[in-house]
Structures are given as structure tokens and as C-alpha cells.
Amino acid sequence: MSVIFKPREYLKQKFEEIKNPRLRLSILQAIPFWIASILVGLFTVLYAKLFALAETAMHIIYNWHNWIIFIQVPIFMLIAWWIVQKYAPYARGSGIPQVMAATALIEEKPNAVIDKLLSIKVAIIKVISSLFMAVGGAAIGREGPTIQIAASIFNYVNSLIPKSWPKLKRSNMIVAGAAAGLAAAFNTPLGGIVFAVEELSKTHVSFYRTALFSGVIIAGLTAQGLLGPYLYLGYPDVSGTSWHILFSVLLVAVIGGIAGSYLCSGILKILRWKASTFTKKSQHIFFILFCASILSFITFFISPSVTGSGKEIMQHLLFTSDKTMPWYNFPLRLIGPLVSFTSGGAGGVFAPGLAAGASLGAIVGNWFHLSPADINLLILAGMVAFLTGITRTPFTAAILVLEMTDRHSVIFYLMLAGMVAGLASLLVDKESFYDHLKHDYLHDIKQKETEEAVSIENISQTS
């Protein structure tokens, strides 16, 4: 007589055999994190491949006839904006401020509805819109969007947990998801953990260390299982750097921190001006066409390096003998994200920020006629500095660049660049770019909730 194997009953029996109640509780609480982490790893790999195909498609179209850029950019940027505007308005932009806003709402009110910020629908629209932006040549990255997508997956898995299951804190689940997303996107597990602590939670890691660590590890291992143990950039040569490079590192750190902060300040001013001025859809369309015209003009007449995430620029500077970079490439890498991010489509500033910092490091290195190894170090320092100017998270920036390149010998230079850039960025603004956007999202959501409540009350009074 054959015995039918029932996995659910088998697992239940095994859990009941665990005599330590705390161990049993820990395992039960960890299972949702593990499931969500595997899903994030799989989704991140798929998204990375689709984004790479989108960027390849952009170059194929542009190289076919370069004049087509004047049609290509506006059409795809308009589609990217329309998809977000129609189906998920809070899928626009980076994704990190949305995660921060969702966490703040939950901390304020544990049962708060955050589907506008984090949901499977938002994640899907995020992917589609960012892919259209990439095909159009917008200077955006996929890393910020990956964080919102991962947090959405974790939030969705959390909503599926039965009431009989041990309770999990929603904010911890979301923070762990965001960290797992960053870790899987860059293949930087330490960077994901530090980012969660330094930017998203601003609290002590001991409160959710098991969930955070396991989420990052499993998502990272899943991505590595499909892509292999890759480095986001590679192994640049920084051997034999001279001690007098310290002055150049400090210079790059100051310029990078201030420039990154000014870029974010410009983006914020434009976004807030749009929010207070634009009342008609036609105004948004006109603005997108204006942004697309700027991007197309620069690409056609000056340099195509203004388009895309900028990863090719970083790889070219770090791994070829050609370390030269025209001086205008750095301001172009500021204009690209500025017009792309403010257009209203989905896309992040992580990768474009790194590319801008890399351009800055190469330019300063050539000013002083430094050796290739010294210029490589300045490129890495510039990446850390510019990213710090955007995020105000110097340790996250240093750890991310360290894990992308596996250059542990220069960790002190990278940390110094991050620290100095963080101090320099305070000259421009006391708060980070993401903090400002988080406050804007929270204000927008609460205002809409108030308007909806007033509208419902008026309808009930009328009836």
C-alpha cells in the first residue's frame, strides 16, 4: 500500500518536533523573507537583462541613422511618462524615496495602505517605463528602480502571510527588501546592508539583523546563481599609486560632493516648479518634448555620451589605456540625468551619478598628468564623492564602489572621499535628495487622502 507524501503536513510535523520555541518562531518568521528574497533575485536578473537589451536597442537605432535621435528620444520618453501617469504615478523617478515614504507611513500608522508606493502593479509599471526611457537614450539607471521593485515584492509577500502565522513588522520587511534589491542589482551584499542602515532606517541594525542579512544573502546568491559571481565593473589597476595622490582625491571629493548636491537641488527645483505650475496634461507633454529636444541636440551635435546609464563610460575609463576625457563630458553627465529625471518617467540616478563621478576623476587626473593607476584611483574616488553628494551616505558609496571593483587596498581613500564629499555637500543643502523627495511624496499622499475624504463627506451630505 503506497503512502501519499504531503509536504505541508510533513513540514508542520517537523516544526512541531523543534522543541526550542524561540528557534521555531525564528524559522517561521524567516520563511517569508527567504521566499521574497529568491523572488527578488530572480526578478533582478530578469530586469538587468531587459535593461541591457533596452540600452543595446538604443545604440542600434542611433547607429542606424543618428538623425533619428530627434524622433527616438521624444517618442520613448513620452511613452514612459504616459505609462506612469496613467497606471502608477508613484512609479516615476528613482524608487528610493517611495520606499522611504512607505516606511515612514507605516511607522506613523502600522495599518497604513501603501499600495500607491509599493505594489506588484507599481513594480511592473516601473520596469516598463524605465525600459522605454532606456531605449529612448535617457540618462537613467536601473538600481534605484530595483530597490522599489524589491520592496514591492517583499511587501506583497508580507500581505500573503496568513493571520495564524507569527507576525512580522512591515517596515522591517520593506527595508530588508530594499537592501536585498540593491545587493542583487550591484552584486554588493555589504553595500545593501550598509545602505539599509545608513539611508533607509537610520536606526540600529540589531532590531532586524536576521531578516536583513538573510534577505540580502539569499537575493544575492539567487542573482549570482544565474549570472555567476560577477563584479559590477571589474578589477581596475590601482597598484603603485603615489602618496601625493591625496591632494587630488580631496579635490575630486569636494567638487564631486558639491556637484552631486547641486544636481539634486536642480532636479528638486524643477520637479516642485512643475507640481505647482502645471495643471494641464498638455503642459507636461510640452515639457517632456523640451527635455527630449535638449537630450537629442546634445547627443547629435556634441557627444552621445550624455545618454544611457553611463556604465560604458566607467568601464572604458577604468579598463583601457585611454584615460582622457573631454572637459565638457562632466557637465554633460549632469545635464543628462537632470532632463531625464524631471521628464516624469521611471529611472534612477545611481548609475548616472557614478558615471559623472568617474568622468570628474579622469578629468582631474589628466589636469595633473597622473599615471594610469593614479587616474583609476581618482575615478573611483569621484564615483564615491558624486554618489555621496546625491545620497549623503558616504559609507554606502564607499562600500558599493569597493565591492564593484574589489579594490580593498584603496578603501581608506574611498572612505576619505566619501567623508569629505559629505561635508562639502552640506554647503549646498542640509538634507539629502531622497529625504526631500520622501517629504514631497508624503505631503502629496496626505493631501490627496484629505481631498478624497472631503469629497466623500460632501457626497454623503448631498445624498
N, C-alpha and C positions, 0 to 999 in steps of 0.2 A: 504494500500500500504506500503510494507516494505522498510525501509531505509538501504542501504548498508553502513556499517561502514568502513571508510577508515582511518587507523591510521596515515598515512603520512600527509594527509590533516588536520586531527584533530590536530596533533602536531604543524603543521605550523600555524594553526589558533590560537592556544593557545600562541605560541611565539609572534605572532603579537599583541596579547592582552596585552603583557607585555609592559607597557608604558616607563619604565626606559631603555634607550638604553644600558647603561653600564651593567645592570643586564642581559639583553637579550644576549649581547655579551659574558658575563662571562659564562652563561649557555651553549651557543653554543660551546664555546671553551672547556668547561669541559666535554662535552659528549664523545668525543673520548678517553679522559683519563679514564672515567668510564668504557667504553666498554673494553678497553685494560686491565684495572685492573681486571675486572671479569675474562677475559680470562687467565690472569697471575695466579690468584688464583686457577682456575680450573686446569691449566697445572701444577702448582707447586705441588698440591696434588697428581695428577697422577704420576708425576715424583718421588715424595717422596715414594710412594707405590712401584713403579717399582724398585727403588734403594734398598729399604728394601728387596724386593724379591730377587734381584741380590745378596745382601750380604748373605741372607739366603741360596741361592743356592750354594754360595762359601763354606759355612760351611758344607752343606750336602755332597758335593763332597769330601771335605777334610776329613770329619769324616768317610766316606765310606771306603776309603783306603788312609792313609795320604801320602803314597809314590807318589800318583797321582799328588801331588802338583808340581812335576817336569815336568809334562805334562800340567797340568792345567794352570799354570801361563804363560808360553811362548806362548801357543796357543791363549789364550784370549787376551793377550797383543799385539800379532802380529795382530790379527783381529781388535782390537781397533785402532791401528796405521794405518793399511791399509785403513780402512773406512775413517778416517780423511784425510789421504794423497790423496786418490783418489777423494773424493767428496767435501771436505771443509777443506783445510789446516789450515784456521784460526779458526777452531773449536777445535783445540788442547788446552791442558792446562786448565788453570783456567776459563777464560772468562772475568775477571775484566779488565785486560789490553786491551783487544779488545774493551770493552765499552769505556774506556778512550781514546783509539786511535781514535775510531769513532767520539767521541765528539770533539776531537782536530781537526780532518779533517773538520768537519762541521763548527767549529768556524773559521778555516782558509779560507774555501771556502763553503759557505752555500749550494750550489748545488752539493757538492761532492757526488760521488757514494760510498756507504759504504756496499754494498751487500756482499762483501767478509768477512766483520766483523760481520754484523748483518743482518740476514735474516731468514725466516722460514726454508730454507734448512739447514743453519748453526745450527739452534736450534735443528732440528731433528737429524742431524749427531752428535751433541753434546750429546744428550740423548743416542743414540745407542752406541756410542763409550765409554761413561762413564759407561754404564751398563755392557759392555764386560769387561772393566777394573775392575769393582767391582766383577764380577763373577770370574775373574782371581785372585782376592785377592790383587789387588793393593791398596796401602795406599793413597786413594783419598777421597774427599768429593763431595757432590752434590751442595753445597751452591754457590761456585763460578760459576759453570756452570748455575745454576738457574738465576744468575744475567744477564749473557749474553743471556739466553733464553728469560727472561722477557724483556730486552731491545730490542731484536729482534721482539718480539710481538708488543711492543709499536711502533717501527719503521715501522712495516708492517701496523698497523692500521693507522698510520700517512700518509702512502703512498696512502691509500684508501680514504682519505678525499677529497671531490670534490673541484674544484677550486673556486666555489661560496661560500664555507664555510669560516668563519673567519680564518685567517692564524694563525698557531701555530709554535713556534720556535722548530725546530727539536731537537736541543741539549737539550732543556728543557724536551721534550717528552722522549728522551732516558735516561736522568738522572732520571726522575720520574719512568721510567720502571725498571731501575736497583735497585732503592730504594725499589720499590714495590716487586721485586723479592726476595731481601734479607729479607724483612719484612715477606713475606709469607713463605720463606724457614725455618726461625728460629722462626717464630711467635713472632717477635720482632719489632713492629712498630717504636718505638723510635730509635732503632738501625739502621733501614733502613733510617730514616730521617737524623740522625747524620752522617751515612756513606756517604750519598749523598753530604752533605755539606763539610765534612772533607776530603774525598778522591776523589770523582768524580768531583765535581765542583770547590772546593776551592774558592767559592765566597759567597756572602751573600744570605741567603735563601729567602729574600723578593722578589727577582726577579722572583721566580717561586713557591712561597709557596703554592698557591691554588692547582696547578697541582700536586706538590709533595705530599702534605698532603692527598689530595683526592685519589691519586693513591695508596699510602701506606695503607690508611684506607680500601678502597674497596677491594684491593687484600688480605689484612689480614683478613677481615671479610668473604670473599668468602672461604678462606682456613679454617677458624675457623668453618664456617657453615658446612663444610664436615668432618673435623677432630675433632671439638669441641675445647673449649678454653684450649688447652694443653700447657704445658711448655716443651721446647725442652729437658730439663734434669729433672727437678723436684724441690723438696724443701729440699735441704741438711740442716743438723743441724749445725748451726754456733752459737748457743746460748752459752753464758758463756765463750766466748773467753777472754783470759787474755791479759793485756796491753803489756806484754813483747813479744807478737807475732810480734810486729812492726819490730824488727830486722830481724826476719825470712822472713817477707814479703819483706823487702828491698833486702835481699839476693836472694830470688826467683826472684824478679823483675830484678835484674842485670843479673843473669845467664840466665833467660828466654829471656830477650831482646837481649843479645849478641848471644845466641844460635839460636834464630829465625832469626836474621840477617845473621849469618854465614850459616845457611841452605839455605837461599835465594841466598847468594853470591855463594855458591857451585852450586846450580841449574843454575844460570846465566852463570857461567864459562863453565859448561858442554854444555849448550844449544848453547852458542856462539862458542865453540870449534867445536861442530857438524856442525853448519852452515858454518863455514869457512873451514872445513876439508872434510866433507862427500859430495861427488859428485855423488856417485852411490847408487842405491836402496839397493844393497847387503850389503853395509856398515851399513845402517840404520837397516836392518834385523839382522845383526850380533850384533849390539849394543843392540837391544831390547832383543835378546836371552841372552846376557851377563847380562843385568839388571834383566831379569826373573830368571836367574840362581842364582844371589845373593839373590833375594827375596825368592826363593824356598829353597835354602840352609839354610838360617836363620830360615825360618818357620819350616822346618823339624828337624833341629839339635839343635836349640836354643830355639825359642819361636814363636808360631803362632800369638802372639800379635803384630808382625810387620805388619801384613796385615790389610786391611779394613780401614774404616774411623776413628776408634778409639772411637766411641760413647759408645760402650760396656765398654771400659776401664773407661771412665769418670763416667758412671752410677755405675759401680762396686765400684770404689773408694769412691764415694760420698754417696752411699746409702746402703753399707754393713758395717759390723763391721771390715772387713778385710781391713785395710788401708796400708798394707805392699806392697811394690813394689820392685822387684829386681833392683839393681842399673843399670843393663845393659838395662832395658826396655826404659829408656830415650834416650840413643843413638840409640836404635833400631827404636824408633819413629821418629828419624831424618833420618835414612838410608831409611826407607820405603818410605816416600814422595820423597826423593832425586832420588831414582831409578825409582819410578813410574812416577813422573812428567816429567823426562827427557826422558822417553821412547817414547813420542810423541803422546800418546792417550789423550783423554779428561778427565779432573778431576781437582778438586780444592785442595787447601792446607788449607782452613779454618778449617774444622773439624779435619784433622790430626794435625794441629798446636795446636788446643785446647787440643787434646789428649796428645800431647807431653808436653804441659804446665801442664796438670793435673798430669802426671807421675812425672815431676820435683817437683811439690808441695808435693806429697806424699813422695817422697824420702827424701827431705829436712826435712819434718815433722818427719819422723822416725829417722833421724840423731839426732834430739834434743829430741826424746821421748815425743812428744807433745800429748795432749789429742785429741780424735777423732774430736771434734768440731774445735780445732785449726788446725788440719791437713786439715779438709774440707776448712777452710778459705785459707790455703796455696795453696790448689788445685785450688780454684777459682782465687787466685792471680796469680798462674802460668799460668793459661789459658789466663788471660788478658795480662800478660807480654809477653808470646810467640807470641800471635796474634799481639801484638803491634810491636814486632821485625820484623814480616813479613810485616804488612801493614803500620806501622808508624802512626797509627790513634788511640792514647790512649783512647780518649773519646768514639769512636765507640766500641773498645774492651771492655771497662768497662761497657757501656750500654748494649751491647749484652749479656755479662755474667750475668749482673744484671737481664735482662728480661728473660733469660733462666732459672733462678733459683728463682726469686722473693725474693731475699735476700737483701732488701733495707737497713738493719741495717749495712751492711758492705760496703756500696757504697764508703765511703772515703778510705778504704783500697784498694778497686779495682782501684779507680782513682789514688791513690798514686802508686800502682804497674804499672799502665799504663804509668804514667808520668816518673817514674824512668826508666822503660824499654825503653821508647822512647829516653831518654837521653843516656842510655847505648848503644843502638843500633847504635847511631851516631859514636861510636868508630870504628865500622866495616865499615859502609857505610853512606854517607850523604843522599842518595836517597832511596826511598822505592823500594821494589821488583817490585811492579806493575808499578811504574814510569819507571824503567829500561826496563821492557817488553814493555811498551807502546812506548817508543822511538824506540825499536827494530822493533816493528810492523810497525810504521810509516816509518822508514827507508826502511824496506823491501817492503812495498807497493809502496812508491815513486820510488824506484829503479826499480821495475817491470813495473810501468807505463812508466818510461823513456825508458826502454828496448823495450816495446811494441810500443811506439811512434817512436823510431828509426827504428824498424823492418818494421812498416807500411810505413815510409818515404822511406826506401830502396826498398820496393816492388813497390811503386808508381814511383820511379825513373827508376827502371828496366823496368817496363811496358811502 
